[in-house]
Amino acid sequence: MSADLFEPFQLDNLTLANRMVMAPMTRNRADKNGVVSPMMVIYYQQRAGAGLVITESTPVSPEGVGYPFTPGIYNDAQAASWLRVSDAVHSAGGHVFVQLQYCGRISHPSLLPNNTTPVGPSALRPAGQAVTYAGMQDFVTPRALETSEIPGIVAQFQRGAEMAKRAGFDGVEVHGGNGYIIDQFLRDGSNHRTDAYGGSVQNRMLLLVEILDAVCEVWPTRRVGVRLTPENSFNSMSDSNPQAHFEYFVEQLSPRGLAYVHVLEGDMMTKVNALDYRSLRSKFSGPYVANNGYNLVRAQATLRRDAADLVAFGIPFLANPDLVRRYRDNLPLNAADPSTFYGGSEAGYTDYPFYHAEETYAGSVLHER
């Protein structure tokens, strides 16, 4: 059934004000201990007009960290700091899920406890470089996880889900994409295992299945989403048959009654979109969130032909805290400043103006552009 971007959407017993989702975007503005900074509270509250806000990817353990200044969700201080975000979004009338993540092989020893080697499904060194506090450094060859260690990774996701409840979130999104640990197991370019977690498409999905089982012991299934990125080559990822493999994954997820499946359609690195996402979407009976380079016209067309239920926007929300109003009223958009995307201060983060002249927000006067 066709829909409009500005119509409400029922997600479990949450009534989303519209079908616009703020996509998860790493911004590197937490402190070195993974605690949310005050400016992050303002940033998320400013964008609470989205039907659903999904936070930046958030490691579920110290071993899961892969970038500097990223917020975590594995200790009391982090949960308390995230509670300020969820409270701020709720006070503005919005809903917010936290994205649970574990980086795996694309981390770097300097980011991990005791300078340990990153882990992955197989000892395959990714091409490229890690972002560290000392600058860009070559990825290292990861240590292949022992079969006996995998329950520990699952337990870390469950602990993150528990912390997310304490932090007041409305739900969680399990990050199964972008070359992080779950994606590394899903795709055969990075998973060369010969145990129960490798080889067949069924085996490669086992880690995701076990993580979802654990997370859904904490959260109702209808409050748990999954992020997938079938074609994305980011973090040196590849797969021999993404159409068949990810249709299988989505088909297996369908009976679970999840909140949604959130799909990056295409490759954000090359901008190539070779898969049939209508076919993939047809394999999933629940809500489908489309993502990757959407604008107003494309989003409306996608919803009206029933190719998605919700549409996620990244950079447009980054640069336009009032994106819902700007799209609804056909107002001009702020231009994004890529030099401020990762790390830094409030500049290029909380200072993008709302459209209204002299609109006061969080103590600051925002002037008409």
C-alpha atoms as one frame of an Amber mdcrd trajectory, in Angstrom:
protein
   0.000   0.000   0.000   1.450   3.372  -0.979   2.277   5.920   1.709   3.433
   9.494   2.153   6.676  10.535   3.837   4.843  12.776   6.296   2.235  10.243
   7.390   2.522   8.704  10.865   3.794   5.133  11.114   3.008   2.571  13.808
   6.145   0.791  15.059   5.022  -1.661  17.719   3.092   0.639  20.081   5.159
   3.677  19.125   3.422   6.144  16.838   6.151   7.732  14.713   5.205  11.250
  13.642   6.401  10.607  10.082   8.210   8.030   7.971  11.543   9.854   8.026
  14.361   8.121   9.908  17.547   9.855  10.979  20.226   7.418   9.847  23.024
   6.396  12.216  26.077   8.585  11.564  29.397   8.360  13.385  30.411  11.866
  14.468  33.278  11.186  16.956  32.187  13.697  19.591  32.166  11.519  22.733
  34.987  11.642  25.258  37.873   9.156  25.380  35.945   6.987  27.835  33.024
   6.582  25.453  30.798   8.913  27.479  28.304  11.084  25.609  29.257  14.765
  25.600  26.821  17.626  26.352  26.886  18.757  22.725  25.700  15.302  21.649
  22.565  15.758  23.752  21.796  18.998  21.906  22.598  17.418  18.513  20.112
  14.583  18.929  17.417  16.743  20.487  17.644  19.169  17.578  16.826  16.319
  15.175  14.010  14.762  17.195  11.503  15.774  14.500  12.462  12.596  12.646
   9.862   9.870  13.042  12.694   7.736  14.422  16.234   8.726  15.389  18.867
   5.981  15.209  22.050   6.845  17.071  25.551   6.547  15.734  27.015   3.054
  15.970  27.789   2.341  19.622  30.256  -0.369  20.729  28.934  -2.955  23.170
  32.301  -3.587  24.831  35.813  -2.106  25.102  36.947  -4.882  22.739  34.367
  -3.750  20.178  35.693  -0.197  19.819  37.043   0.719  16.393  37.266   4.516
  16.219  38.371   7.386  18.467  35.833   9.387  20.467  32.895   7.052  19.841
  30.246   6.612  22.544  29.892   3.205  24.166  27.009   1.344  25.798  28.862
  -1.056  28.105  29.213   0.682  31.501  27.183   2.719  33.960  28.698   6.089
  33.066  27.945   5.591  29.380  24.369   4.470  30.051  23.804   7.502  32.283
  25.135   9.815  29.599  22.907   8.231  26.933  19.915   8.677  29.253  20.366
  12.429  28.817  20.045  11.916  25.051  16.943   9.733  25.215  15.318  12.121
  27.686  16.092  15.078  25.400  14.675  13.342  22.310  11.550  12.293  24.217
  11.066  15.804  25.600  11.016  17.044  21.998   8.367  14.477  21.058  10.668
  12.027  19.265  11.645   8.355  19.463  15.192   6.977  19.500  16.872   3.582
  19.014  20.535   2.969  19.803  22.642   1.094  17.247  24.593  -1.745  18.888
  27.928  -2.443  17.235  31.195  -4.385  17.536  33.908  -3.379  15.074  35.964
  -6.551  14.865  38.801  -6.743  12.365  38.723  -3.098  11.270  39.765  -1.864
  14.706  43.403  -1.270  15.683  45.456  -2.504  18.664  45.934   1.066  19.893
  42.163   1.383  20.377  41.736  -1.876  22.303  42.426  -2.924  25.904  46.066
  -3.948  26.464  46.876  -3.256  22.806  45.294  -6.552  21.807  44.921  -7.688
  18.211  41.457  -7.132  16.679  39.383 -10.246  16.042  37.340 -11.427  13.094
  35.870 -14.595  11.649  39.116 -15.337   9.808  42.710 -14.115   9.873  42.278
 -12.015   6.737  43.827  -8.571   6.777  41.489  -5.925   5.333  42.825  -3.429
   2.846  43.006   0.157   4.017  43.713   2.020   7.221  42.212   2.372  10.677
  41.380   5.726  12.226  43.335   6.036  15.498  44.190   8.734  18.031  47.605
   8.912  16.362  46.131   9.316  12.879  45.610   6.822  10.075  47.396   3.486
  10.518  47.342   0.357   8.376  44.862  -2.324   9.358  46.510  -5.308  11.026
  45.826  -8.972  10.391  43.028  -9.917  12.791  43.073 -12.953  15.028  40.435
 -15.499  14.014  37.961 -16.014  16.838  38.003 -19.448  18.414  34.608 -21.137
  18.312  34.602 -21.124  22.105  34.995 -17.317  22.163  31.912 -16.516  20.107
  29.417 -16.841  23.011  31.398 -14.040  24.673  30.689 -11.716  21.730  26.995
 -12.638  21.918  26.971 -11.889  25.646  28.467  -8.455  25.004  25.594  -7.596
  22.659  23.122  -8.770  25.296  24.857  -6.616  27.920  24.683  -3.647  25.539
  20.959  -4.277  25.083  20.501  -4.279  28.860  22.421  -1.012  29.164  20.268
   0.457  26.388  17.157  -0.221  28.480  18.724   1.544  31.437  19.579   4.437
  29.113  15.922   4.995  28.261  16.000   4.106  24.588  12.838   3.053  22.764
  14.602   0.119  21.117  17.863  -1.109  19.625  19.245  -1.654  16.151  21.720
  -4.519  15.781  24.414  -3.371  13.359  24.902  -6.191  10.879  26.559  -4.091
   8.180  29.421  -1.834   7.100  32.163  -4.407   7.578  31.766  -4.787  11.353
  31.814  -8.125  13.158  28.368  -9.451  12.141  28.860  -8.401   8.521  32.299
 -10.024   8.575  30.614 -13.321   9.438  27.750 -12.871   6.946  29.872 -12.275
   3.858  32.048 -14.930   2.287  34.768 -12.463   1.316  35.714 -12.122   4.986
  34.463 -15.424   6.440  36.592 -18.434   5.490  35.751 -20.499   8.561  35.217
 -24.252   8.483  33.279 -24.596  11.751  29.565 -24.044  12.449  29.979 -20.296
  11.759  31.424 -20.572   8.251  30.952 -22.131   4.854  27.261 -22.310   4.040
  24.973 -19.296   4.012  23.120 -20.830   6.966  26.319 -21.121   8.998  27.485
 -17.612   8.184  24.214 -16.250   9.583  24.557 -18.102  12.892  26.296 -15.273
  14.759  23.534 -12.818  13.818  20.882 -15.346  14.855  22.517 -15.919  18.234
  22.930 -12.185  18.852  19.276 -11.534  17.992  18.166 -14.360  20.287  20.192
 -12.825  23.123  19.056  -9.251  22.495  15.417 -10.353  22.242  15.674 -11.849
  25.728  16.112  -8.240  26.880  13.876  -6.324  24.456  10.542  -7.233  22.881
  11.221  -8.426  19.351   9.176  -5.514  17.937  11.717  -3.115  19.450  14.736
  -4.721  17.785  15.831  -3.703  14.280  18.661  -5.024  12.109  20.944  -3.083
   9.770  22.252  -4.833   6.622  24.536  -3.547   3.845  24.563  -6.191   1.082
  26.716  -4.385  -1.503  28.761  -2.036   0.636  32.505  -2.366   0.033  33.350
  -0.078   2.977  35.984  -1.603   5.272  37.251  -3.924   2.514  34.087  -6.028
   2.281  32.875  -8.282  -0.531  30.557 -11.199  -1.191  30.349 -13.680  -4.050
  26.551 -13.481  -4.469  24.985 -10.711  -2.369  21.567 -10.963  -4.051  21.065
 -14.630  -3.189  22.821 -14.511   0.164  21.049 -11.445   1.535  17.667 -12.549
   0.233  18.253 -15.690   2.278  19.236 -13.672   5.361  16.190 -11.399   5.063
  13.864 -14.337   4.457  15.169 -15.988   7.638  14.700 -12.769   9.600  11.134
 -12.298   8.377   9.305 -14.685  10.786  10.976 -13.131  13.825   8.616 -10.150
  13.971  11.432  -7.606  14.212  10.863  -3.864  14.418  12.350  -3.494  10.946
  15.170  -4.394   8.615  17.245  -1.345   7.663  19.012  -1.792   4.327  21.757
   0.301   2.762  20.799   0.000  -0.891  23.980  -0.035  -2.954  27.618   0.707
  -2.201  28.239   3.973  -0.387  31.856   3.936  -1.576  31.333   3.487  -5.335
  27.678   4.626  -5.548  26.970   1.438  -7.521  23.535  -0.128  -6.938  23.453
  -3.507  -8.668  20.997  -5.525  -6.566  17.261  -5.879  -6.997  16.128  -4.362
  -3.719  12.439  -4.742  -4.570  13.057  -8.478  -4.622  14.990  -8.356  -1.356
  12.260  -6.260   0.276   9.648  -8.816  -0.812  11.367 -11.473   1.314  10.701
  -9.557   4.532   7.179  -9.319   5.919   7.906  -6.574   8.459   8.790  -2.887
   8.093  11.542  -2.130   5.590  13.745   0.962   5.992  15.429   2.117   2.766
  18.729   3.994   2.987  21.466   5.471   0.790  21.396   8.794  -1.013  17.668
   9.444  -0.712  16.237  12.926  -1.229  12.634  14.104  -0.942  11.572  13.213
  -4.490  13.147   9.766  -4.475  11.833   8.994  -0.985   8.264   9.904  -1.891
   8.430   7.854  -5.078   9.792   4.863  -3.159   7.028   5.007  -0.556   4.284
   5.507  -3.132   5.278   2.406  -5.053   5.473   0.455  -1.774   9.206  -0.205
  -2.101   9.764   0.811   1.541   7.847   1.658   4.711  10.324   4.201   6.060
  13.247   6.082   4.530  16.488   6.933   6.327  18.364  10.162   5.618  21.962
  10.803   6.649  23.717  13.968   5.480  20.446  15.886   4.974  19.673  15.405
   8.689  23.256  16.165   9.653  23.064  19.610   8.033  19.357  20.317   8.626
  18.100  19.707  12.142  14.632  20.734  10.933  14.762  18.512   7.850  11.172
  17.290   8.274   9.808  20.825   8.037  12.137  21.788   5.192  11.055  18.788
   3.128   7.377  19.168   4.002   7.307  22.876   3.119   9.785  22.708   0.209
  12.234  25.027   1.952  15.892  25.359   0.916  18.428  23.113   2.629  21.624
  23.956   4.487  24.756  22.719   2.726  26.786  20.167   4.688  30.439  20.852
   5.563  32.386  17.565   5.142  35.407  18.971   6.973  33.407  18.837  10.221
  31.813  15.416   9.793  34.185  13.543  12.132  35.399  14.943  15.438  35.726
  18.516  16.561  33.485  20.954  18.374  29.974  22.339  17.998  31.009  23.819
  14.633  29.405  21.726  11.901  27.556  19.768  14.569  25.015  21.706  16.618
  25.317  25.085  14.846  23.499  24.256  11.592  20.627  26.766  11.580  16.929
  26.064  11.695  14.996  27.828   8.966  13.045  30.203  11.217  14.458  33.691
  11.793  15.791  34.167  15.317  14.507  30.838  16.580  15.849  30.107  20.048
  17.139  26.604  20.662  18.988  25.322  23.725  20.038  28.821  24.675  21.342
  29.819  21.261  19.775  32.169  18.749  19.677  30.669  15.278  19.320  33.256
  12.529  17.627  32.828   9.171  20.028  31.846   6.426
